[in-house]
Amino acid sequence: MKLASIAKSEIQALWNGWDRFWFDPLHPASLGLLRILAGGMLVYTHLVWGLRLSEFFGDSGWQDPLLVGVFQREGTAQSFWWLVPAGWMWPVHWACVAVLICFMMGLCTRVTSLLSLAIVISYAHRVPLATFGLDQINCLLTLYQAIGPSGACFSIDRLLKRRKQAALAIAAGATDWCRAEPARASARLATRLVQLHMCVLYLAAGLAKLKGEAWWDGNAIWLGAANFEYQSGDLTWLAWHPWIGNFLTHTTVIWETTFWIFVWRPKLRPFVLLAGVMMHAGIGLFLGMWTFGLVMIFTYLAYVPPEMVLRAQARLLAFRRATVLEYTDRFWSRWWTAWRCAMFLGTPPRLRHRVSHKSTAPVTAPGLPPSPAAWWQWVRRQWEGAWPFLPAEGLRTALPRRIVVMSSRVAIQINLEQRLRSRGLYCRTAADVPAVASTLASLAGQCVVFCVHHPEELADVGALRDICLAAGKLAPITVTAIDKSMFHKVSWPATIEHRLISPPFSCADLLVEIGQAWAQRMNGEAFPKTCLAEVIVGVETIATSTAANGPTVPKVASPPASAAKQSASTPLPARRKPLAKASHLQ
Amino acid sequence: MEFHPATNGHAVAPSAAVDFGKSEPARARFKRPWLKLLVSLWLIYHLAGLVIAPASVRPSSDLVRSCWLAVGPYLQFLYLNHGFHFFAPDPGPATIVRYVVDRPDGTQVQGQIPDKRTMRPRLLYHRHFMLTEFLGNSDSMDPALRQLHTRALARQICQSHGGQSVSLSKVVHQLPDMEWRKAGLSLEDPQLYVEEPLGQFALVDLQ
């Protein structure tokens, strides 16, 4: 009884180990990258077949059906080429190349991977006398990629899936839409098969070499180098340095026969694979078989953890910062935003619904088409704020319309940005100082809002403020939102172009600060002092005219109609108090 | 309720709120135990085949050859029946085929397969090279196979050059030792080529 329980537990442990080794879910990133590389090699290989298609695949070519039949007699080798009439050779060949391209790009990968496997096997079985190691590796890689989810990453399938996710998120009004590809048991299975197949391959190659004399006396590398028909790079200088050839010969045998042991040791794996890369690169460079060398190197991707592939992808696309994509209620806006999400490389952007209050077509008298001037005004309104180089008209359009909000808190970024945009201002957000610094060149005459949440951020903001102010006349107006409790730590005072504001403040307060700073700057140059009040009115008018369009936009008290006609003697309103408690940012 | 900018403050349906933006998606496993068992059985068979294939290359034992009967058809169907004897047991000399084609107008065309100068890209050169390498290795194979291969070579060469007959010869390019190179001799020295005539073939007999 006890023996039975021990045996049962041992069998259970064995099965668990087997289960973990073969079926523990794995992210398919490595497999996706392998599909691109191996698929590219498949496409190239079959394009080269096309250079002499009739010579190799024709009934009266290098390998006629009788010859191949005798060679493969009593076998199970099958090829669809035996069913293709001579007149259909080219269409079938190009159809096969098209399928392989689809497989490489990851389009309908589940189907095209199986079709690619059939194609690779059929080509190899039709011309067995002209195949070599490249075709063997091509075939095994295609087989295992057909087993695993090779199209789950870096593929058109994935692109379409992302588009669908974005479309669903837009329909649901969600901001985050991208779902990471799940780890899968089939990915582990396919990866393990490639790994084990390579272990068997190298062990068989190493043991077969041990049967030869040249691999023992150290001359094998020289014999390979002296083979003129293989040679693509001159290695005959090895004759004067025989010890190099001996060393490479012995190293090759030792490496091949021990690959299956050392490649499983995580600490040794990089060195084992690096040696393999060097060996196959050497075969490609000096023996002219760069296709074979490359495809062997591609198989090493099975030993690369998918986390490493994803990390490399993130580093490569680090320049694509996370951003926000807006969409309106229009069909085309939603459709295009979903595609933009799907095609966005790097950190997936967030989605945001925008009420398109500026998109109404120009209104004219009933029955009459809009005049060209009305259309031009409408076009200008579409671009206003988003395009900083249009000539300004009047005071209101001269106001800073492009505002960069820097805050380390995402909630603040989104909240402030949404409210500023609802007022028709072009707003960008940044999470850190480098992000602002990288956009400084395009901020001339515009505005930067710094939100300081911690005393540690003061030094960075102070440095960036100095950089902004050093630009002189072109310096952007800077507004620092800083809590009063931290005021005593600020070593730089408020100036005309640098304002300090303390929370809680409303968006209208912020605009007033900007307007005042702008007006004072203009006053110092050529701006008439009489227009100072109009600046404030202009700000208010913008806020008022747009506030009613969004349900969450805080209502701002409209100024009296007579305010616009105030004279220069009208006293400048002092710093306004928060207009609505609900609109407080903090 | 916490403000949600994307929805303008409106509540988001719970399903929508949890469906998007998951950082840790579910890990897909085999849901059916019997499928896992079937796959495991196939794995054992498949891996056994991968090991038996190179082991069955001669010289091999009767046991391995018997096992090969069980896995050989499966491996051959999937084009996995390989010995992986790359450059083994020893890197051997290369075999090339030289030909002289007689055209109907009395002119002759000479050439060889493979030819680095005319066969590009390199992969195409290697395809042709494998054809002649097979001829070099076919001495120990079925004579009928060797004869068929030679006739196919002759027919294709005749057709591609518009000839009516062709004479073929198998040329083995011997590998020199290091002393040869140190003596200043070239790898293309004529002494390294050993030529064996394969015969004269008329196109009408090859059709």
Interface residues (C-beta under 8 A of the other chain):
Chain A: W18 D19 W22 F23 P25 Y44 T45 V48 W49 L51 R52 E55 F56 S60 G61 W62 Q63 D64 L66 L67 V70 F71 Q72 G75 T76 A77 Q78 V120 I121 A124 H125 V127 L129 A130 T131 F132 G133 L134 D135 Q136 C139 L140 L143 Q165 L168 A169 A172 G173 A174 T175 D176 W177 C178 R179 A180 E181 P182 A183 R184 A185 S186 L189 L193 L196 H197 V200 L201 Y202 A204 A205 L207 A208 K209 K211 G212 E213 A214 W215 N219 A220 W222 L223 G224 A226 N227 F228 E229 Y230 Q231 S232 T236 L238 A239 W240 P242 G288 M289 W290 T291 R350 L351 R352 H353 V355 I414 N415 Q418 G550 P551 T552
Chain B: F3 H4 P5 A6 T7 N8 G9 H10 V12 A13 S15 A16 A17 D19 F20 G21 K22 S23 E24 P25 A26 R27 A28 R29 F30 K36 V39 S40 L43 H46 L47 L50 V51 P54 A55 V57 P73 Y74 Q76 F77 L78 Y79 L80 H82 G83 F84 H85 F86 F87 A88 P89 D90 P91 P93 A94 I96 P114 P121 R122 L123 L124 Y125 H126 R127 H128 F129 M130 L131 F134 D142 A144 L145 L148 H149 A152 L153 R155 Q156 Q159 S160 H173 L175 P176 D177 M178 E179 R181 K182 L187 E188 Q207
